[in-house]
Amino acid sequence: MCELYVKADPILYESRSRSLRICGVVTTLRLENQFWDILSEIAEVDGMTTNQLIAKLYEEVMDYRGEVVNFASFLRVSCTRYLSQRRVASPELSVVKRSVK
């Protein structure tokens, strides 16, 4: 079983920083490449860019919680929750709330 993990391509767990604008403020996030890939997949499913998705998640967690102690950790947990739910959910899985029209 451990082979599945130890033989993972090291590029997947290499960190990469990315600058983006959240609520009008430029900030930098540092995540492992695997998480950037998952966020990109989620954004594609939701019809937005990765930066738009991250900004939307930030807005939603701020609305719900009022603060974010460690946003990078929040994003990692969001990715793992997405993957866990994707295994059993329909292809219409979305992480962000959809507006009712």
N, C-alpha and C positions, 0 to 999 in steps of 0.2 A: 504494500500500500504506500509506503513512504517514497518509493520510486516515482510515483506520480508527482510528488511535490519536489523532491530533491533534483529531479531531472528537468525541472522547469527552466525555460530559457532565462538567463540572468537579466536580460533586457526588460523582462516583465516586472521585476521587483526593483529595478533601477528607478530612482526618483527623478522627476522633472518638474521644474518650476514654470509657471505660466502666469502672465499678467492679464488681468481682466478688470472690467469696470462693473462694480456692484453698487447700486444706488448712487451713481454719479461719482464714486470714489474708485480710483485705480488701486488695485491690491494684487498681491502675488500669492498664489497657492502652490504648495509643493506636495505632489502626490506621486505614488509609484505609477509607472507606465500602464500597468494592468488596470488601475482605477481610471486613468484617463480614457482608456479604451472602452471601459464599461460606461462611463459617463457619455462618451460619444455615441454609443449604441442607444442609450436611453434617450438622448437628445434626438437622434434620428427617428426613433419610434414616436416621439412626441412632436415631430415636425419643426424642430428648432435647432439652433447651433448649440454647441457645448457651452459656450459662454452665456447664451440666453438661458439655458437650462440651469446653470449654476446660479445665475442671478435670481431666477424664479424660485429655486429652492431656498435661497437665502431669504427672500421676501416672505415666503410661506413659513419658514421656521421662526422668523422674527415675529410674524403675526401671531403664530401659535404659542411660542414660548416667551417672546419678549427679549431674548438674548441668545447668543450662541457662544458658548465658552470656547469650543474648539471646532471651528467650521470644517477644517480638513478631516477631522475624525467623523464629523457628521456626514460628510460626503462619502467616506469609506463605508460607513454603516449603511448609508442609503444604497450604495452599490451592492453590498452583500445581501441586503433585504430584497433588492430587485432580482438578483440571481436566484435567491431562495424562492421567491414568489413566482418567478418565471417558470420554474420547474413544474409547477402545478396549475398555473393560471393560463388563461387564454392568451392568444397573441396580442390582444388589445390592452395589455398591461401598460400602465402609465404611472410615473412616479409623482408627477405634478397634477394638481387639481385642474380639471377641464371646466371651462366656463359653460354654463347652460345657456343655450340660445333659444 
